[in-house]
Amino acid sequence: MHPEYLKKGYALEAALALKEYAIHGLKVRKLIAHCDRQNENSEKLMQKIGLQRENTIGIRQYPDERGDG
């Protein structure tokens, strides 16, 4: 995101809208989100919208270490 638009709540607003649509519009029962381990702001955003960390198993790095991702 362009620095001019950081810290204005746009990401939170978008994340809440997506969560609302997924739950009420698409009727999903579980949301799964991923972020880079080093991106603390993304993790905080996920927590703000009510997502909980389940585990860190299966985290895939991009590009994939095998070279196919």
ABEGO torsion letter per residue (X at the ends): XBAAABGAGAAAAAAAAAAAAAAAAAGBABBBBBBBAABAAAAAAAAAAGBBBABABGBBBOBBAAGAX
